[in-house]
């Protein structure tokens, strides 16, 4: 359910009153105001477990969560590899150590994704290991690339219980970043 303009205005005004009176309880008026203004009502579901019968995560939010989860595993797994195992990955994927770093989303074309990362990491305290890269601008569209990578990662993810990724699993996910038309 999308709030009407009048409902949005009412919430914004209540947030201003909330701040002016200095009310400090479980609601953050800045977060509520920002989520309503940007029409990111899913944030309220995540922050306050406020669900209506029609609420669901928008597709871009699910994609961002999947991408951040994937990059968390890529980074943690690569960092814990032995030098010899890292060399295997680097031998198969040039500059692998830089490619395991989340690049952000395109500031010109992927606004919803960028906002979702900011909310998840900075406001909702999810994926805290991504704090330093949450607001990065990739300067080119990356949603399709991340989707290709996640398509390879998803079946691997199902088996990542009490273990990290192997060198070959890391290689397969990183290689998916290259568009199929550009592969040798």
Number of C-alpha atoms within 10 A of each C-alpha: 9 12 12 9 9 9 12 16 15 12 18 19 13 15 21 15 13 16 14 9 9 9 13 10 7 8 14 16 20 14 17 20 19 16 17 21 14 10 13 20 22 19 23 17 15 14 18 13 10 12 13 9 6 7 13 14 14 13 9 15 21 13 18 23 17 17 21 22 16 21 24 18 20 26 20 14 19 21 13 13 17 11 11 10 15 18 14 15 24 15 12 16 16 12 11 19 15 10 16 21 14 21 18 24 26 18 18 11 14 19 12 17 22 23 19 23 28 20 21 24 20 17 14 17 14 16 17 13 15 21 15 11 15 24 18 16 16 16 14 14 16 17 19 11 14 23 17 19 21 23 13 18 25 13 10 17 15 8 11 11 7 5 9 19 21 16 21 13 17 25 19 17 22 24 20 19 19 14 11 10 6 6 9 5
